[in-house]
Amino acid sequence: MRLIALLLCCLALPAHAEEFLTRLLNKPVPGGVAVVPLGDGQTAPQARYDGKPVLVVKEDGRRWIAIVGIPLTVRPGGQTLEADGRALRFAVGAKQYAEQRITLKNQRQVNPLPEDLKRIERELAEQTRAYRNFSSNTPSNLLLDRPVDGPLSSRFGVRRFFNGEERNPHAGLDFAVAAGTPIKAPAAGKVTLIGDYFFNGKTVFVDHGQGFISMFCHLSKVDVRPGQQLPRGTVLGRVGATGRATGPHMHWNISLNDARVDPAIFINAFQP
């Protein structure tokens, strides 16, 4: 009887290990991630969602999975992933996000002037191109390191009201840390864009591979250069309060297939 129990335990271990990424990342809600099985073929399937290429990896050396970023604007219900000519359905559940009310002294950061809007439009186009970059590299890790050591302050998806006026939801995760705190790359990657923007202030984009992008903004200092390859843990800049910020903090965006998703998913801090 003891031998049978031991054999059953051993047989269960590979299946348990195989599901690690799925258990970690599968949070199929608006602003979340859907993990879609693609089979165990010899070569990686080509997957697309909403017309955009999707990150595909092999889970524990066994089966291929697509890791799909779900935009905040998607309504709960059925969605379709295209993979090598197949239409694969997955379900998106509901999630209620909190509200946040922020007072800014600089009214131009709430209602920009016409000349500001031209700058914002130009900067948005530049950053959109960086988010849509899709390299062939496989990310070094999907369980990410925290870029800084500190408590979470403003979470992803919060509906934001600046001086009483609603603006876009919070597209990243904020950490409450002091100015000058070093910010480290949560996974290996390539610096694809550096800028100093109207809303985001000093900003760094890091491409981890296959459309898996980190963006860090409001920095006080940038310590890397465009095109630089960053090993995991490299200091890329320092925390600041540049751009539209009420004080020093570290703001971190994660994008998958050009959809901004909750970074908390990748550091095992997601709240349903």
Backbone as CSV, one residue per row, in Angstrom:
resi,resn,N_x,N_y,N_z,CA_x,CA_y,CA_z,C_x,C_y,C_z
1,MET,0.833,-1.205,0.000,0.000,0.000,0.000,0.867,1.254,0.000
2,ARG,1.946,1.202,0.815,2.853,2.336,0.871,3.534,2.555,-0.484
3,LEU,3.897,1.427,-1.173,4.540,1.521,-2.484,3.606,2.163,-3.505
4,ILE,2.319,1.794,-3.467,1.335,2.363,-4.398,1.198,3.869,-4.183
5,ALA,1.144,4.259,-2.919,1.030,5.681,-2.596,2.244,6.460,-3.093
6,LEU,3.429,5.863,-2.930,4.649,6.512,-3.387,4.663,6.671,-4.901
7,LEU,4.219,5.612,-5.611,4.173,5.677,-7.071,3.195,6.753,-7.547
8,LEU,2.051,6.831,-6.892,1.063,7.841,-7.258,1.612,9.243,-7.046
9,CYS,2.363,9.420,-5.966,2.961,10.719,-5.670,3.963,11.091,-6.741
10,CYS,4.797,10.150,-7.140,5.813,10.407,-8.159,5.180,10.743,-9.505
11,LEU,4.103,10.027,-9.836,3.420,10.280,-11.094,2.778,11.662,-11.106
12,ALA,2.379,12.132,-9.948,1.706,13.431,-9.872,2.674,14.594,-9.993
13,LEU,3.947,14.392,-9.673,4.883,15.498,-9.643,5.083,16.178,-10.989
14,PRO,5.294,15.456,-12.096,5.489,16.138,-13.371,4.291,16.991,-13.771
15,ALA,3.077,16.490,-13.581,1.884,17.263,-13.941,1.812,18.532,-13.112
16,HIS,2.174,18.438,-11.841,2.140,19.595,-10.955,3.147,20.640,-11.430
17,ALA,4.345,20.161,-11.789,5.376,21.075,-12.252,5.000,21.695,-13.593
18,GLU,4.400,20.886,-14.465,4.033,21.339,-15.799,3.113,22.540,-15.751
19,GLU,2.315,22.650,-14.718,1.302,23.688,-14.654,1.784,24.944,-13.952
20,PHE,3.079,25.057,-13.654,3.555,26.193,-12.858,3.226,27.532,-13.512
21,LEU,3.599,27.715,-14.790,3.350,28.989,-15.452,1.863,29.276,-15.568
22,THR,1.092,28.236,-15.860,-0.349,28.424,-15.955,-0.924,28.891,-14.626
23,ARG,-0.526,28.244,-13.545,-1.041,28.637,-12.227,-0.591,30.041,-11.844
24,LEU,0.615,30.414,-12.238,1.139,31.733,-11.899,0.474,32.839,-12.710
25,LEU,0.309,32.617,-14.016,-0.039,33.705,-14.925,-1.491,33.740,-15.377
26,ASN,-2.206,32.646,-15.311,-3.546,32.608,-15.891,-4.545,33.382,-15.032
27,LYS,-4.723,34.649,-15.367,-5.672,35.542,-14.687,-6.515,36.212,-15.781
28,PRO,-7.441,35.462,-16.391,-8.149,35.946,-17.589,-9.276,36.925,-17.270
29,VAL,-8.869,38.168,-16.984,-9.809,39.266,-16.739,-9.337,40.453,-17.563
30,PRO,-10.182,41.481,-17.759,-9.690,42.684,-18.434,-8.465,43.235,-17.701
31,GLY,-7.383,43.452,-18.447,-6.134,43.882,-17.828,-5.308,42.743,-17.276
32,GLY,-5.739,41.514,-17.541,-5.033,40.336,-17.036,-4.392,39.543,-18.153
33,VAL,-4.161,38.260,-17.888,-3.450,37.371,-18.804,-4.227,36.069,-18.935
34,ALA,-4.328,35.558,-20.153,-4.895,34.232,-20.393,-3.788,33.313,-20.885
35,VAL,-3.671,32.140,-20.275,-2.730,31.121,-20.729,-3.529,30.088,-21.509
36,VAL,-3.194,29.933,-22.798,-3.964,29.066,-23.693,-3.071,27.924,-24.163
37,PRO,-3.411,26.660,-23.883,-2.612,25.518,-24.346,-2.633,25.417,-25.867
38,LEU,-1.464,25.087,-26.442,-1.335,25.002,-27.893,-0.893,23.633,-28.380
39,GLY,-0.737,22.657,-27.482,-0.314,21.324,-27.892,1.173,21.107,-27.669
40,ASP,1.636,19.919,-28.054,3.012,19.519,-27.759,3.796,19.212,-29.024
41,GLY,3.585,19.984,-30.087,4.304,19.764,-31.332,5.793,20.035,-31.211
42,GLN,6.534,19.686,-32.254,7.988,19.847,-32.232,8.407,21.316,-32.329
43,THR,7.660,22.102,-33.066,8.010,23.511,-33.252,6.952,24.408,-32.617
44,ALA,7.377,25.615,-32.274,6.474,26.558,-31.605,5.378,27.019,-32.558
45,PRO,4.124,26.925,-32.164,3.039,27.463,-32.998,3.160,28.986,-33.107
46,GLN,2.599,29.540,-34.170,2.507,30.986,-34.333,1.109,31.411,-33.899
47,ALA,1.047,32.271,-32.891,-0.255,32.661,-32.332,-0.470,34.162,-32.467
48,ARG,-1.739,34.535,-32.679,-2.108,35.947,-32.784,-3.419,36.174,-32.046
49,TYR,-3.507,37.343,-31.423,-4.736,37.753,-30.737,-5.035,39.186,-31.140
50,ASP,-6.236,39.419,-31.588,-6.644,40.751,-32.049,-5.688,41.255,-33.127
51,GLY,-5.203,40.319,-33.972,-4.333,40.673,-35.080,-2.882,40.900,-34.718
52,LYS,-2.507,40.685,-33.459,-1.135,40.964,-33.012,-0.460,39.677,-32.546
53,PRO,0.855,39.536,-32.806,1.556,38.318,-32.393,1.612,38.188,-30.877
54,VAL,1.606,36.931,-30.423,1.488,36.615,-29.001,2.711,35.819,-28.542
55,LEU,3.101,36.032,-27.309,4.198,35.292,-26.683,3.835,33.806,-26.574
56,VAL,4.731,32.941,-27.073,4.548,31.492,-26.993,5.795,30.878,-26.376
57,VAL,5.612,30.073,-25.342,6.732,29.399,-24.684,6.353,27.944,-24.433
58,LYS,7.359,27.155,-24.109,7.118,25.761,-23.755,7.104,25.655,-22.239
59,GLU,6.029,25.096,-21.707,5.863,25.017,-20.261,6.577,23.783,-19.729
60,ASP,7.657,24.020,-18.987,8.445,22.943,-18.387,8.863,21.889,-19.405
61,GLY,9.172,22.337,-20.626,9.671,21.428,-21.648,8.662,20.452,-22.192
62,ARG,7.370,20.680,-21.937,6.360,19.692,-22.325,5.405,20.221,-23.400
63,ARG,4.573,21.176,-23.044,3.574,21.639,-24.012,3.786,23.125,-24.294
64,TRP,3.365,23.543,-25.495,3.410,24.946,-25.854,2.196,25.660,-25.266
65,ILE,2.431,26.879,-24.808,1.327,27.702,-24.305,1.469,29.115,-24.857
66,ALA,0.335,29.747,-25.116,0.300,31.158,-25.481,-0.009,31.971,-24.233
67,ILE,0.724,33.040,-24.045,0.520,33.917,-22.890,-0.021,35.233,-23.442
68,VAL,-1.315,35.410,-23.287,-2.060,36.454,-23.998,-2.374,37.615,-23.064
69,GLY,-1.955,38.813,-23.452,-2.343,40.009,-22.719,-3.739,40.453,-23.108
70,ILE,-4.577,40.715,-22.115,-5.977,41.100,-22.353,-6.131,42.593,-22.031
71,PRO,-6.486,43.426,-23.005,-6.638,44.861,-22.732,-7.710,45.140,-21.689
72,LEU,-7.545,46.254,-20.978,-8.544,46.663,-19.984,-9.910,46.915,-20.608
73,THR,-9.923,47.242,-21.892,-11.180,47.585,-22.571,-12.005,46.369,-22.980
74,VAL,-11.437,45.165,-22.878,-12.162,43.954,-23.290,-13.295,43.665,-22.299
75,ARG,-14.454,43.343,-22.842,-15.586,42.997,-21.992,-15.564,41.508,-21.646
76,PRO,-16.060,41.140,-20.479,-16.116,39.715,-20.121,-16.881,38.913,-21.167
77,GLY,-16.399,37.692,-21.399,-17.036,36.826,-22.388,-15.991,36.039,-23.157
78,GLY,-16.398,35.467,-24.280,-15.517,34.637,-25.080,-14.585,35.450,-25.964
79,GLN,-13.339,34.985,-26.080,-12.344,35.589,-26.957,-11.714,34.487,-27.803
80,THR,-11.089,34.891,-28.920,-10.516,33.918,-29.845,-9.039,34.192,-30.074
81,LEU,-8.237,33.144,-29.955,-6.819,33.173,-30.274,-6.604,32.381,-31.561
82,GLU,-5.874,32.949,-32.519,-5.544,32.237,-33.751,-4.168,31.594,-33.592
83,ALA,-4.069,30.295,-33.856,-2.790,29.588,-33.718,-2.654,28.583,-34.853
84,ASP,-1.750,28.879,-35.791,-1.489,27.987,-36.925,-2.782,27.555,-37.631
85,GLY,-3.637,28.515,-37.888,-4.869,28.240,-38.619,-6.018,27.748,-37.764
86,ARG,-5.769,27.536,-36.488,-6.844,27.091,-35.587,-7.394,28.284,-34.813
87,ALA,-8.687,28.244,-34.535,-9.320,29.254,-33.701,-9.555,28.640,-32.317
88,LEU,-8.848,29.145,-31.315,-8.945,28.621,-29.959,-9.684,29.622,-29.085
89,ARG,-10.729,29.163,-28.431,-11.547,30.052,-27.598,-11.065,30.024,-26.152
90,PHE,-11.125,31.189,-25.520,-10.884,31.272,-24.078,-11.841,32.310,-23.498
91,ALA,-12.120,32.172,-22.224,-13.114,33.023,-21.568,-12.423,34.102,-20.737
92,VAL,-13.001,35.304,-20.778,-12.540,36.420,-19.955,-13.598,36.702,-18.901
93,GLY,-13.185,36.698,-17.646,-14.101,36.964,-16.541,-14.170,38.446,-16.220
94,ALA,-14.934,38.776,-15.202,-15.123,40.175,-14.793,-14.168,40.532,-13.666
95,LYS,-13.812,41.801,-13.596,-13.025,42.307,-12.482,-13.403,43.758,-12.235
96,GLN,-13.626,44.094,-10.968,-13.983,45.455,-10.591,-12.738,46.158,-10.071
97,TYR,-12.416,47.308,-10.673,-11.243,48.077,-10.250,-11.677,49.260,-9.379
98,ALA,-10.813,49.607,-8.450,-11.101,50.693,-7.513,-10.944,52.056,-8.189
99,GLU,-11.287,53.111,-7.445,-11.126,54.482,-7.915,-10.053,55.183,-7.088
100,GLN,-9.412,56.181,-7.711,-8.384,56.955,-7.029,-8.555,58.422,-7.423
101,ARG,-8.549,59.313,-6.440,-8.717,60.742,-6.700,-7.431,61.460,-6.313
102,ILE,-6.886,62.200,-7.292,-5.575,62.817,-7.149,-5.703,64.315,-7.405
103,THR,-5.046,65.115,-6.568,-5.024,66.566,-6.746,-3.667,66.987,-7.266
104,LEU,-3.669,67.700,-8.393,-2.442,68.196,-8.995,-2.421,69.715,-8.961
105,LYS,-1.275,70.295,-8.604,-1.130,71.753,-8.597,-1.002,72.291,-10.015
106,ASN,-0.372,71.512,-10.885,-0.161,71.947,-12.266,-1.382,71.589,-13.106
107,GLN,-2.236,72.566,-13.369,-3.475,72.313,-14.104,-3.203,71.852,-15.530
108,ARG,-2.048,72.196,-16.097,-1.721,71.766,-17.467,-1.589,70.247,-17.557
109,GLN,-1.290,69.579,-16.449,-1.179,68.124,-16.457,-2.549,67.456,-16.340
110,VAL,-3.596,68.263,-16.152,-4.975,67.773,-16.183,-5.621,68.148,-17.517
111,ASN,-5.481,69.410,-17.893,-6.010,69.907,-19.161,-4.875,70.585,-19.929
112,PRO,-4.123,69.814,-20.715,-2.954,70.357,-21.409,-3.327,71.463,-22.398
113,LEU,-2.379,72.384,-22.616,-2.537,73.443,-23.602,-2.404,72.859,-25.011
114,PRO,-2.848,73.606,-26.052,-2.737,73.088,-27.427,-1.319,72.669,-27.799
115,GLU,-0.311,73.452,-27.390,1.068,73.068,-27.709,1.492,71.802,-26.950
116,ASP,0.921,71.619,-25.752,1.187,70.392,-25.002,0.602,69.184,-25.723
117,LEU,-0.598,69.359,-26.280,-1.268,68.238,-26.947,-0.474,67.756,-28.158
118,LYS,0.170,68.678,-28.878,1.005,68.274,-30.013,2.184,67.439,-29.526
119,ARG,2.788,67.864,-28.427,3.901,67.103,-27.850,3.428,65.738,-27.370
120,ILE,2.285,65.703,-26.689,1.752,64.447,-26.153,1.453,63.467,-27.283
121,GLU,0.868,63.965,-28.372,0.552,63.100,-29.518,1.822,62.495,-30.116
122,ARG,2.851,63.313,-30.251,4.124,62.837,-30.803,4.757,61.790,-29.889
123,GLU,4.725,62.062,-28.596,5.324,61.142,-27.625,4.539,59.833,-27.538
124,LEU,3.217,59.918,-27.634,2.386,58.714,-27.595,2.701,57.802,-28.775
125,ALA,2.869,58.373,-29.956,3.189,57.573,-31.143,4.532,56.867,-30.966
126,GLU,5.495,57.564,-30.399,6.823,56.983,-30.171,6.747,55.811,-29.200
127,GLN,5.998,55.985,-28.126,5.888,54.920,-27.127,5.049,53.752,-27.639
128,THR,4.033,54.047,-28.446,3.213,52.978,-29.022,4.066,52.072,-29.907
129,ARG,4.962,52.661,-30.682,5.869,51.846,-31.509,6.731,50.934,-30.645
130,ALA,7.179,51.441,-29.517,8.012,50.620,-28.618,7.204,49.467,-28.028
131,TYR,5.948,49.725,-27.672,5.098,48.666,-27.131,4.814,47.591,-28.175
132,ARG,4.776,47.964,-29.436,4.406,47.018,-30.493,5.603,46.251,-31.058
133,ASN,6.785,46.527,-30.548,7.960,45.790,-30.990,7.823,44.317,-30.610
134,PHE,8.133,43.435,-31.558,8.023,41.993,-31.298,9.288,41.316,-31.795
135,SER,10.189,41.011,-30.862,11.438,40.328,-31.207,11.243,38.828,-31.079
136,SER,12.169,38.068,-31.639,12.047,36.606,-31.627,12.582,35.979,-30.345
137,ASN,13.244,36.760,-29.505,13.861,36.210,-28.287,12.815,35.706,-27.299
138,THR,13.129,34.603,-26.637,12.272,34.094,-25.564,12.672,34.759,-24.253
139,PRO,11.727,35.256,-23.468,12.079,35.905,-22.199,12.900,34.992,-21.294
140,SER,13.841,35.588,-20.567,14.704,34.807,-19.678,13.927,34.227,-18.509
141,ASN,12.896,34.940,-18.060,12.064,34.479,-16.950,10.714,35.186,-17.014
142,LEU,9.659,34.468,-16.581,8.317,35.031,-16.545,7.823,35.256,-15.124
143,LEU,8.425,34.582,-14.157,8.255,34.959,-12.755,9.284,36.055,-12.518
144,LEU,8.821,37.303,-12.489,9.722,38.446,-12.510,10.190,38.846,-11.120
145,ASP,11.364,39.472,-11.085,11.844,40.092,-9.853,11.133,41.430,-9.684
146,ARG,10.983,41.877,-8.436,10.474,43.227,-8.216,11.562,44.224,-8.608
147,PRO,11.210,45.250,-9.375,12.226,46.216,-9.787,12.827,47.002,-8.629
148,VAL,12.049,47.183,-7.555,12.526,47.843,-6.344,11.965,47.095,-5.138
149,ASP,12.610,47.264,-4.013,12.102,46.697,-2.759,11.305,47.775,-2.038
150,GLY,9.996,47.564,-1.950,9.143,48.551,-1.302,7.700,48.145,-1.424
151,PRO,6.828,48.769,-0.628,5.403,48.414,-0.663,4.726,48.920,-1.928
152,LEU,3.695,48.187,-2.364,2.871,48.639,-3.477,1.997,49.790,-3.000
153,SER,1.852,50.803,-3.837,0.981,51.922,-3.474,-0.246,51.921,-4.375
154,SER,-0.151,52.499,-5.574,-1.296,52.496,-6.481,-1.237,51.273,-7.387
155,ARG,-2.329,50.488,-7.395,-2.364,49.263,-8.183,-2.828,49.522,-9.613
156,PHE,-2.622,48.513,-10.435,-3.014,48.549,-11.839,-4.530,48.635,-11.980
157,GLY,-4.987,49.355,-13.019,-6.398,49.372,-13.386,-7.258,50.346,-12.621
158,VAL,-6.691,51.040,-11.640,-7.472,51.978,-10.836,-8.028,53.092,-11.730
159,ARG,-9.315,53.367,-11.591,-9.924,54.498,-12.310,-9.449,55.778,-11.641
160,ARG,-8.826,56.671,-12.427,-8.191,57.846,-11.834,-8.946,59.133,-12.165
161,PHE,-9.069,59.970,-11.140,-9.700,61.280,-11.278,-8.666,62.321,-10.847
162,PHE,-8.265,63.177,-11.797,-7.318,64.242,-11.498,-8.079,65.546,-11.334
163,ASN,-7.982,66.135,-10.158,-8.722,67.364,-9.842,-10.206,67.213,-10.178
164,GLY,-10.732,66.024,-9.897,-12.147,65.741,-10.092,-12.526,65.289,-11.488
165,GLU,-11.572,65.269,-12.444,-11.875,64.900,-13.825,-11.309,63.511,-14.122
166,GLU,-12.149,62.622,-14.666,-11.702,61.260,-14.947,-10.776,61.238,-16.155
167,ARG,-9.693,60.480,-16.015,-8.735,60.290,-17.089,-8.508,58.788,-17.270
168,ASN,-7.513,58.397,-18.058,-7.279,56.982,-18.331,-6.992,56.212,-17.048
169,PRO,-7.417,54.940,-16.981,-7.090,54.111,-15.810,-5.582,53.957,-15.643
170,HIS,-5.189,53.646,-14.443,-3.769,53.458,-14.133,-3.264,52.215,-14.860
171,ALA,-2.295,52.400,-15.749,-1.854,51.315,-16.631,-0.660,50.550,-16.087
172,GLY,-0.267,50.836,-14.842,0.893,50.148,-14.275,0.726,49.890,-12.792
173,LEU,1.853,49.631,-12.169,1.907,49.320,-10.748,2.907,50.276,-10.117
174,ASP,2.511,50.918,-9.003,3.387,51.861,-8.314,3.950,51.267,-7.033
175,PHE,5.221,51.581,-6.787,5.886,51.199,-5.539,6.234,52.470,-4.771
176,ALA,5.931,52.493,-3.488,6.229,53.647,-2.642,7.660,53.534,-2.131
177,VAL,8.590,54.166,-2.842,10.005,54.144,-2.472,10.584,55.542,-2.646
178,ALA,11.712,55.796,-1.989,12.305,57.125,-1.961,12.989,57.478,-3.274
179,ALA,13.089,58.775,-3.517,13.826,59.262,-4.684,15.264,58.750,-4.633
180,GLY,15.776,58.353,-5.790,17.143,57.859,-5.876,17.284,56.368,-5.696
181,THR,16.190,55.671,-5.329,16.245,54.217,-5.172,16.596,53.569,-6.511
182,PRO,17.568,52.633,-6.537,17.916,51.974,-7.802,16.767,51.112,-8.312
183,ILE,16.532,51.158,-9.626,15.521,50.339,-10.284,16.243,49.259,-11.081
184,LYS,15.896,47.995,-10.845,16.595,46.876,-11.476,15.704,46.191,-12.513
185,ALA,16.327,45.722,-13.588,15.594,44.995,-14.626,15.023,43.710,-14.047
186,PRO,13.690,43.484,-14.141,13.067,42.291,-13.562,13.335,41.014,-14.350
187,ALA,13.840,41.174,-15.565,14.241,40.062,-16.433,15.241,40.626,-17.431
188,ALA,16.010,39.750,-18.050,16.950,40.216,-19.068,16.188,40.870,-20.215
189,GLY,16.836,41.812,-20.901,16.166,42.454,-22.017,17.037,43.496,-22.684
190,LYS,16.478,44.108,-23.702,17.169,45.131,-24.486,16.456,46.468,-24.302
191,VAL,17.218,47.517,-24.064,16.650,48.865,-23.963,16.251,49.322,-25.365
192,THR,14.974,49.555,-25.573,14.491,49.921,-26.907,14.110,51.390,-27.030
193,LEU,13.867,52.059,-25.906,13.466,53.467,-25.967,13.783,54.148,-24.639
194,ILE,14.318,55.359,-24.739,14.522,56.232,-23.589,13.965,57.598,-23.969
195,GLY,13.207,58.218,-23.068,12.652,59.530,-23.366,12.369,60.312,-22.110
196,ASP,12.033,61.590,-22.316,11.603,62.460,-21.217,10.282,63.059,-21.669
197,TYR,9.164,62.507,-21.157,7.847,62.757,-21.709,6.978,63.643,-20.809
198,PHE,5.960,64.252,-21.445,5.081,65.195,-20.748,4.433,64.553,-19.525
199,PHE,3.831,63.376,-19.706,3.164,62.698,-18.595,4.102,61.765,-17.836
200,ASN,4.915,61.007,-18.550,5.712,59.942,-17.924,7.052,60.403,-17.375
201,GLY,7.493,61.594,-17.746,8.806,62.046,-17.308,9.904,61.179,-17.914
202,LYS,11.010,61.048,-17.208,12.124,60.233,-17.701,11.701,58.770,-17.696
203,THR,11.860,58.114,-18.859,11.244,56.809,-19.111,12.221,55.867,-19.801
204,VAL,12.133,54.580,-19.431,12.940,53.534,-20.067,12.027,52.381,-20.466
205,PHE,12.147,51.926,-21.725,11.469,50.726,-22.205,12.486,49.602,-22.322
206,VAL,12.130,48.416,-21.828,12.982,47.227,-21.932,12.177,46.113,-22.586
207,ASP,12.708,45.581,-23.697,12.075,44.477,-24.430,12.644,43.164,-23.907
208,HIS,11.783,42.351,-23.265,12.213,41.056,-22.721,12.095,39.926,-23.744
209,GLY,11.424,40.186,-24.875,11.277,39.175,-25.910,9.834,38.862,-26.237
210,GLN,9.540,38.682,-27.527,8.221,38.281,-28.026,7.085,39.192,-27.528
211,GLY,7.300,40.488,-27.595,6.247,41.421,-27.222,6.029,41.585,-25.737
212,PHE,6.932,41.047,-24.931,6.872,41.158,-23.463,7.752,42.343,-23.081
213,ILE,7.117,43.471,-22.746,7.798,44.750,-22.594,7.593,45.306,-21.193
214,SER,8.668,45.826,-20.587,8.576,46.602,-19.352,8.794,48.073,-19.660
215,MET,8.032,48.938,-19.007,8.245,50.381,-19.096,8.337,50.940,-17.676
216,PHE,9.355,51.753,-17.434,9.573,52.378,-16.132,9.575,53.889,-16.351
217,CYS,8.806,54.632,-15.535,8.743,56.075,-15.771,8.795,56.876,-14.467
218,HIS,8.813,58.201,-14.625,8.983,59.182,-13.539,10.379,59.111,-12.919
219,LEU,11.352,58.587,-13.651,12.695,58.424,-13.112,13.369,59.782,-12.874
220,SER,14.275,59.812,-11.913,15.100,61.000,-11.692,16.376,60.929,-12.524
221,LYS,16.806,59.691,-12.839,18.036,59.492,-13.594,17.945,58.196,-14.376
222,VAL,18.479,58.193,-15.592,18.546,56.998,-16.427,20.002,56.543,-16.497
223,ASP,20.250,55.258,-16.230,21.614,54.729,-16.158,21.953,53.794,-17.316
224,VAL,21.111,53.744,-18.351,21.348,52.849,-19.493,21.218,53.651,-20.780
225,ARG,21.496,53.014,-21.903,21.427,53.677,-23.201,20.603,52.827,-24.166
226,PRO,20.019,53.430,-25.194,19.255,52.655,-26.178,20.114,51.583,-26.829
227,GLY,19.527,50.397,-27.015,20.230,49.280,-27.624,21.022,48.431,-26.652
228,GLN,21.138,48.873,-25.407,21.932,48.126,-24.427,21.220,46.850,-24.004
229,GLN,21.968,45.751,-23.958,21.444,44.482,-23.468,21.620,44.438,-21.944
230,LEU,20.530,44.199,-21.231,20.563,44.219,-19.770,20.421,42.814,-19.205
231,PRO,21.416,42.310,-18.499,21.200,41.079,-17.733,20.161,41.339,-16.640
232,ARG,19.471,40.304,-16.238,18.505,40.390,-15.141,19.175,40.993,-13.904
233,GLY,18.515,41.986,-13.302,19.033,42.623,-12.103,19.878,43.851,-12.342
234,THR,20.120,44.229,-13.613,20.906,45.424,-13.923,20.166,46.679,-13.473
235,VAL,20.881,47.614,-12.856,20.277,48.899,-12.485,20.102,49.722,-13.752
236,LEU,18.857,50.117,-14.043,18.574,50.865,-15.268,18.299,52.342,-15.016
237,GLY,18.038,52.696,-13.756,17.766,54.085,-13.440,17.458,54.247,-11.969
238,ARG,17.043,55.476,-11.620,16.754,55.815,-10.226,15.350,56.394,-10.109
239,VAL,14.705,56.092,-9.003,13.334,56.560,-8.750,13.312,58.079,-8.677
240,GLY,12.244,58.669,-9.210,12.075,60.110,-9.149,10.618,60.517,-9.161
241,ALA,10.359,61.762,-9.571,8.986,62.286,-9.627,8.825,63.174,-10.849
242,THR,9.484,62.816,-11.956,9.384,63.612,-13.175,8.062,63.313,-13.889
243,GLY,7.631,64.257,-14.739,6.360,64.088,-15.436,5.189,64.362,-14.513
244,ARG,4.053,63.686,-14.768,2.854,63.893,-13.945,2.933,62.984,-12.733
245,ALA,3.491,63.504,-11.654,3.654,62.728,-10.418,3.516,63.680,-9.232
246,THR,2.880,63.192,-8.194,2.707,64.014,-6.992,3.854,63.836,-6.005
247,GLY,4.736,62.886,-6.248,5.878,62.638,-5.383,6.683,61.469,-5.907
248,PRO,7.854,61.216,-5.337,8.698,60.119,-5.814,8.013,58.764,-5.656
249,HIS,8.085,57.954,-6.695,7.606,56.579,-6.655,8.113,55.868,-7.902
250,MET,8.032,54.561,-7.919,8.441,53.782,-9.090,7.202,53.250,-9.790
251,HIS,7.002,53.693,-11.029,5.865,53.244,-11.837,6.373,52.260,-12.877
252,TRP,5.721,51.090,-12.933,6.153,50.001,-13.809,4.974,49.496,-14.623
253,ASN,5.113,49.547,-15.955,4.130,48.968,-16.869,4.639,47.640,-17.407
254,ILE,3.731,46.707,-17.642,4.020,45.483,-18.392,3.065,45.435,-19.581
255,SER,3.617,45.126,-20.754,2.798,44.996,-21.953,3.033,43.635,-22.593
256,LEU,1.953,42.997,-23.007,1.982,41.751,-23.773,1.125,41.952,-25.011
257,ASN,1.650,41.599,-26.174,0.940,41.802,-27.450,0.253,43.160,-27.503
258,ASP,0.995,44.200,-27.093,0.542,45.592,-27.117,-0.677,45.832,-26.229
259,ALA,-0.840,45.032,-25.186,-1.897,45.252,-24.189,-1.232,45.473,-22.833
260,ARG,-1.563,46.589,-22.192,-1.034,46.824,-20.856,-1.768,45.941,-19.859
261,VAL,-0.990,45.163,-19.095,-1.573,44.197,-18.164,-0.981,44.407,-16.773
262,ASP,-1.588,43.778,-15.795,-1.227,43.994,-14.392,0.142,43.378,-14.074
263,PRO,1.163,44.196,-13.770,2.470,43.638,-13.413,2.437,42.756,-12.172
264,ALA,1.439,42.954,-11.296,1.349,42.146,-10.075,1.229,40.662,-10.384
265,ILE,0.682,40.330,-11.553,0.556,38.925,-11.948,1.925,38.257,-11.984
266,PHE,2.932,38.984,-12.446,4.249,38.401,-12.701,5.151,38.384,-11.467
267,ILE,4.688,39.006,-10.383,5.456,38.965,-9.124,4.644,38.267,-8.030
268,ASN,3.615,37.526,-8.465,2.771,36.739,-7.547,2.117,37.629,-6.492
269,ALA,1.615,38.793,-6.930,0.951,39.719,-6.007,-0.411,40.156,-6.552
270,PHE,-0.977,39.368,-7.466,-2.254,39.720,-8.081,-3.382,39.620,-7.075
271,GLN,-4.297,40.576,-7.137,-5.513,40.557,-6.324,-6.716,40.390,-7.231
272,PRO,-7.507,39.297,-7.072,-8.680,39.065,-7.931,-9.698,40.197,-7.821
